[in-house]
C-alpha cells in the first residue's frame, strides 16, 4: 500500500502540467476573442503563442506519464511468509520464522519497523496488549512476560535504509514457548522505492502459525 509520494518527483511534474495546460487554454481563448477585446486588460496579456503552449503541455504531460510509468515499474511488491524451520541457539530446535519478501525486481529500502503484540488469554491477566512500539520496547514487553531474547524469540534489527531485494528477509522467530504466550504480533514495515515513494505493509506473524511444530515445513 502506497502511503506517501515523493513531492519533488510527483508534485512538480503535475504542477508543470497544470500550468502548461492553463497557458494553452488561455492562449486558445484569447486568440478567439474579437480584436477590440484583445487590446484591453487582461486579455492583451500574452505569455506564449498557441504552438509554444501546446508544446509545453505535451512535454509536461510526457514527463508526468514517464514518472508514473517508472514508479509503477519500481514499485515494491511486499509480502511475507511464515514457516517452521530448524535452528540452533534457541530453546527449541523447531521455531516459527517470519520473513519479508519483495516480489519486485527493483530494490527498496526499509525503515525501522514497528510492532504490535496481542497476548493469549491465559497470559493476559497482568499485562495489556501493546500499541505500536519500536523494536526495543517490543523486546522489553516480551521480556516482561517471562520470554528471553535469543532463547524464546528473535526480533531482527533492520533499518534504516536496509535494502530489501527478492530474497526473503527474516524478521522474527518464535519458539513454542513464545507462541503459547503471544496470540498475534503485527509488524508494520515501511519501505521507500527508487523514486522516493513510501509503501507500507502490515505483517501478521501468527497467521497460519503452527504453535506446536513437529517437523519443518516444506519450502
C-alpha positions as a Markdown table, in Angstrom:
| # | Residue | x | y | z |
|---|---|---|---|---|
| 1 | Unk | 0.0 | 0.0 | 0.0 |
| 2 | Unk | 1.5 | 3.3 | -1.0 |
| 3 | Unk | 1.3 | 5.8 | 1.8 |
| 4 | Unk | 3.3 | 8.8 | 0.6 |
| 5 | Unk | 4.7 | 10.1 | -2.7 |
| 6 | Unk | 7.9 | 11.9 | -3.2 |
| 7 | Unk | 6.8 | 15.6 | -3.5 |
| 8 | Unk | 9.7 | 16.5 | -5.8 |
| 9 | Unk | 9.2 | 13.8 | -8.4 |
| 10 | Unk | 5.4 | 13.7 | -8.2 |
| 11 | Unk | 4.1 | 17.1 | -7.3 |
| 12 | Unk | 6.4 | 19.2 | -9.6 |
| 13 | Unk | 5.5 | 17.4 | -12.8 |
| 14 | Unk | 1.8 | 17.7 | -12.0 |
| 15 | Unk | 2.2 | 21.4 | -11.3 |
| 16 | Unk | 4.1 | 21.9 | -14.5 |
| 17 | Unk | 1.4 | 20.1 | -16.5 |
| 18 | Unk | -1.3 | 22.2 | -14.9 |
| 19 | Unk | 0.5 | 25.4 | -15.6 |
| 20 | Unk | 1.2 | 24.4 | -19.2 |
| 21 | Unk | -2.4 | 23.4 | -19.7 |
| 22 | Unk | -3.7 | 26.6 | -18.2 |
| 23 | Unk | -1.4 | 28.6 | -20.6 |
| 24 | Unk | -2.7 | 26.6 | -23.5 |
| 25 | Unk | -6.3 | 27.3 | -22.6 |
| 26 | Unk | -5.6 | 31.0 | -22.1 |
| 27 | Unk | -3.9 | 31.3 | -25.5 |
| 28 | Unk | -6.8 | 29.5 | -27.2 |
| 29 | Unk | -9.4 | 31.7 | -25.5 |
| 30 | Unk | -7.6 | 35.0 | -26.1 |
| 31 | Unk | -6.8 | 34.1 | -29.8 |
| 32 | Unk | -10.5 | 33.6 | -30.5 |
| 33 | Unk | -11.6 | 36.9 | -28.9 |
| 34 | Unk | -12.5 | 40.0 | -31.1 |
| 35 | Unk | -9.6 | 42.4 | -31.7 |
| 36 | Unk | -11.4 | 45.1 | -29.7 |
| 37 | Unk | -11.3 | 42.9 | -26.6 |
| 38 | Unk | -7.7 | 41.6 | -27.1 |
| 39 | Unk | -6.4 | 45.2 | -26.9 |
| 40 | Unk | -7.6 | 45.6 | -23.3 |
| 41 | Unk | -6.6 | 44.1 | -20.0 |
| 42 | Unk | -6.5 | 41.3 | -19.0 |
| 43 | Unk | -6.9 | 39.8 | -22.5 |
| 44 | Unk | -3.9 | 41.5 | -24.0 |
| 45 | Unk | -1.6 | 39.6 | -21.6 |
| 46 | Unk | 0.3 | 37.2 | -23.8 |
| 47 | Unk | 2.9 | 34.7 | -22.4 |
| 48 | Unk | 3.2 | 32.1 | -25.2 |
| 49 | Unk | 1.7 | 31.6 | -28.6 |
| 50 | Unk | -0.6 | 28.6 | -29.1 |
| 51 | Unk | 2.1 | 26.4 | -30.7 |
| 52 | Unk | 4.5 | 27.0 | -27.8 |
| 53 | Unk | 1.8 | 26.4 | -25.2 |
| 54 | Unk | 0.9 | 23.2 | -26.9 |
| 55 | Unk | 4.5 | 22.0 | -27.0 |
| 56 | Unk | 4.9 | 22.9 | -23.3 |
| 57 | Unk | 1.7 | 20.9 | -22.4 |
| 58 | Unk | 2.9 | 17.9 | -24.4 |
| 59 | Unk | 6.3 | 17.9 | -22.7 |
| 60 | Unk | 4.8 | 18.3 | -19.2 |
| 61 | Unk | 2.3 | 15.5 | -19.9 |
| 62 | Unk | 5.1 | 13.3 | -21.1 |
| 63 | Unk | 7.2 | 14.0 | -18.0 |
| 64 | Unk | 4.2 | 13.2 | -15.7 |
| 65 | Unk | 3.5 | 10.0 | -17.6 |
| 66 | Unk | 7.1 | 8.9 | -17.6 |
| 67 | Unk | 7.3 | 9.4 | -13.9 |
| 68 | Unk | 4.1 | 7.4 | -13.3 |
| 69 | Unk | 5.3 | 4.6 | -15.6 |
| 70 | Unk | 8.7 | 4.4 | -13.8 |
| 71 | Unk | 7.1 | 4.5 | -10.4 |
| 72 | Unk | 4.9 | 1.5 | -11.4 |
| 73 | Unk | 8.0 | -0.4 | -12.7 |
| 74 | Unk | 10.0 | 0.0 | -9.5 |
| 75 | Unk | 7.1 | -0.3 | -7.0 |
| 76 | Unk | 7.8 | -3.0 | -4.4 |
| 77 | Unk | 5.6 | -6.0 | -4.1 |
| 78 | Unk | 5.7 | -6.7 | -0.4 |
| 79 | Unk | 4.6 | -9.9 | 1.2 |
| 80 | Unk | 5.6 | -12.3 | 3.9 |
| 81 | Unk | 5.8 | -15.9 | 4.7 |
| 82 | Unk | 5.8 | -18.0 | 7.9 |
| 83 | Unk | 7.2 | -21.4 | 8.2 |
| 84 | Unk | 8.6 | -23.9 | 10.6 |
| 85 | Unk | 12.4 | -24.2 | 10.4 |
| 86 | Unk | 15.2 | -26.0 | 12.2 |
| 87 | Unk | 17.5 | -23.7 | 14.1 |
| 88 | Unk | 20.2 | -23.7 | 16.8 |
| 89 | Unk | 20.7 | -21.5 | 19.8 |
| 90 | Unk | 17.1 | -21.2 | 20.8 |
| 91 | Unk | 15.2 | -23.2 | 23.5 |
| 92 | Unk | 13.6 | -25.3 | 20.8 |
| 93 | Unk | 15.1 | -26.8 | 17.7 |
| 94 | Unk | 11.9 | -26.1 | 15.7 |
| 95 | Unk | 10.7 | -22.5 | 15.5 |
| 96 | Unk | 8.2 | -20.4 | 13.5 |
| 97 | Unk | 10.1 | -18.0 | 11.4 |
| 98 | Unk | 8.5 | -15.0 | 9.6 |
| 99 | Unk | 10.2 | -13.4 | 6.6 |
| 100 | Unk | 9.6 | -10.3 | 4.5 |
| 101 | Unk | 9.5 | -10.9 | 0.7 |
| 102 | Unk | 9.8 | -8.3 | -2.1 |
| 103 | Unk | 8.4 | -9.8 | -5.2 |
| 104 | Unk | 9.5 | -6.9 | -7.4 |
| 105 | Unk | 12.8 | -6.8 | -9.3 |
| 106 | Unk | 13.7 | -3.3 | -8.0 |
| 107 | Unk | 15.3 | -2.9 | -4.6 |
| 108 | Unk | 13.6 | -0.9 | -1.9 |
| 109 | Unk | 14.9 | 0.5 | 1.4 |
| 110 | Unk | 13.3 | -0.5 | 4.6 |
| 111 | Unk | 12.7 | 1.9 | 7.6 |
| 112 | Unk | 12.8 | 0.7 | 11.2 |
| 113 | Unk | 9.7 | -1.5 | 11.7 |
| 114 | Unk | 7.1 | -1.1 | 14.5 |
| 115 | Unk | 5.5 | -3.9 | 16.4 |
| 116 | Unk | 2.1 | -4.5 | 18.0 |
| 117 | Unk | 1.7 | -7.5 | 20.3 |
| 118 | Unk | -1.5 | -9.3 | 21.4 |
| 119 | Unk | -1.3 | -11.8 | 24.2 |
| 120 | Unk | -3.2 | -15.0 | 24.5 |
| 121 | Unk | -6.0 | -15.0 | 27.1 |
| 122 | Unk | -4.1 | -17.3 | 29.6 |
| 123 | Unk | -1.1 | -14.8 | 29.6 |
| 124 | Unk | -3.1 | -11.6 | 29.6 |
| 125 | Unk | -4.1 | -11.4 | 33.2 |
| 126 | Unk | -1.5 | -8.9 | 34.4 |
| 127 | Unk | -0.3 | -7.2 | 31.2 |
| 128 | Unk | -2.3 | -5.3 | 28.5 |
| 129 | Unk | -1.7 | -5.7 | 24.8 |
| 130 | Unk | 0.8 | -3.3 | 23.3 |
| 131 | Unk | 0.3 | -0.4 | 21.0 |
| 132 | Unk | 2.6 | 0.3 | 18.0 |
| 133 | Unk | 6.1 | 0.3 | 19.6 |
| 134 | Unk | 9.7 | 0.1 | 18.3 |
| 135 | Unk | 11.9 | -2.9 | 18.5 |
| 136 | Unk | 13.5 | -2.1 | 21.8 |
| 137 | Unk | 10.1 | -1.6 | 23.5 |
| 138 | Unk | 8.7 | -4.8 | 21.9 |
| 139 | Unk | 11.6 | -6.8 | 23.3 |
| 140 | Unk | 11.1 | -5.3 | 26.8 |
| 141 | Unk | 7.3 | -6.0 | 26.5 |
| 142 | Unk | 8.0 | -9.7 | 25.8 |
| 143 | Unk | 10.7 | -10.0 | 28.4 |
| 144 | Unk | 8.1 | -8.7 | 30.9 |
| 145 | Unk | 6.1 | -11.7 | 30.1 |
| 146 | Unk | 9.0 | -14.0 | 31.0 |
| 147 | Unk | 10.3 | -14.6 | 27.5 |
| 148 | Unk | 14.1 | -14.4 | 26.8 |
| 149 | Unk | 15.5 | -12.7 | 23.7 |
| 150 | Unk | 17.8 | -15.2 | 21.9 |
| 151 | Unk | 16.3 | -18.1 | 23.7 |
| 152 | Unk | 12.5 | -17.9 | 23.3 |
| 153 | Unk | 12.2 | -15.4 | 20.4 |
| 154 | Unk | 14.2 | -13.3 | 18.0 |
| 155 | Unk | 13.4 | -9.9 | 16.5 |
| 156 | Unk | 15.8 | -9.0 | 13.9 |
| 157 | Unk | 17.3 | -5.5 | 13.9 |
| 158 | Unk | 16.7 | -4.0 | 10.5 |
| 159 | Unk | 16.9 | -0.5 | 9.0 |
| 160 | Unk | 17.1 | 2.3 | 8.5 |
| 161 | Unk | 17.8 | 2.2 | 4.7 |
| 162 | Unk | 18.4 | -1.6 | 4.7 |
| 163 | Unk | 17.9 | -2.9 | 1.1 |
| 164 | Unk | 15.1 | -5.3 | 0.5 |
| 165 | Unk | 15.6 | -7.5 | -2.6 |
| 166 | Unk | 13.8 | -10.6 | -3.9 |
| 167 | Unk | 15.5 | -12.8 | -1.3 |
| 168 | Unk | 13.3 | -13.4 | 1.8 |
| 169 | Unk | 14.5 | -11.3 | 4.8 |
| 170 | Unk | 14.0 | -12.9 | 8.2 |
| 171 | Unk | 12.2 | -10.6 | 10.6 |
| 172 | Unk | 11.3 | -12.7 | 13.6 |
| 173 | Unk | 11.4 | -16.2 | 15.1 |
| 174 | Unk | 9.3 | -17.8 | 17.8 |
| 175 | Unk | 9.6 | -21.0 | 19.8 |
| 176 | Unk | 6.6 | -22.9 | 21.1 |
| 177 | Unk | 7.1 | -21.3 | 24.5 |
| 178 | Unk | 6.8 | -17.8 | 22.9 |
| 179 | Unk | 3.8 | -18.9 | 20.8 |
| 180 | Unk | 2.0 | -20.1 | 23.9 |
| 181 | Unk | 2.0 | -16.5 | 25.2 |
| 182 | Unk | 1.8 | -14.4 | 22.0 |
| 183 | Unk | -1.6 | -14.5 | 20.3 |
| 184 | Unk | -0.6 | -12.2 | 17.4 |
| 185 | Unk | 2.3 | -10.0 | 16.6 |
| 186 | Unk | 1.9 | -7.4 | 13.8 |
| 187 | Unk | 5.0 | -5.8 | 12.2 |
| 188 | Unk | 4.4 | -2.6 | 10.4 |
| 189 | Unk | 7.0 | -2.2 | 7.7 |
| 190 | Unk | 7.6 | 0.9 | 5.6 |
| 191 | Unk | 9.9 | 0.9 | 2.6 |
| 192 | Unk | 11.0 | 3.6 | 0.1 |
| 193 | Unk | 11.3 | 2.7 | -3.6 |
| 194 | Unk | 13.7 | 4.2 | -6.1 |
| 195 | Unk | 11.6 | 7.2 | -6.9 |
| 196 | Unk | 11.2 | 8.1 | -3.3 |
| 197 | Unk | 7.6 | 6.9 | -2.8 |
| 198 | Unk | 6.9 | 5.2 | 0.5 |
| 199 | Unk | 4.9 | 2.0 | 0.9 |
| 200 | Unk | 3.6 | 0.2 | 4.0 |
| 201 | Unk | 2.8 | -3.4 | 4.7 |
| 202 | Unk | 1.3 | -5.0 | 7.9 |
| 203 | Unk | 2.8 | -8.4 | 8.6 |
| 204 | Unk | 0.6 | -10.9 | 10.6 |
| 205 | Unk | 3.3 | -13.0 | 12.2 |
| 206 | Unk | 0.9 | -15.6 | 13.6 |
| 207 | Unk | -1.4 | -16.0 | 10.6 |
| 208 | Unk | -1.2 | -19.7 | 9.7 |
| 209 | Unk | 1.1 | -20.4 | 12.6 |
| 210 | Unk | 1.9 | -24.0 | 13.8 |
| 211 | Unk | 2.2 | -23.4 | 17.6 |
| 212 | Unk | 3.4 | -27.0 | 18.3 |
| 213 | Unk | 5.7 | -27.9 | 15.4 |
| 214 | Unk | 6.7 | -31.5 | 14.9 |
| 215 | Unk | 8.7 | -31.1 | 11.7 |
| 216 | Unk | 10.0 | -28.3 | 9.3 |
| 217 | Unk | 7.5 | -27.1 | 6.7 |
| 218 | Unk | 8.4 | -27.5 | 3.1 |
| 219 | Unk | 10.0 | -24.7 | 1.0 |
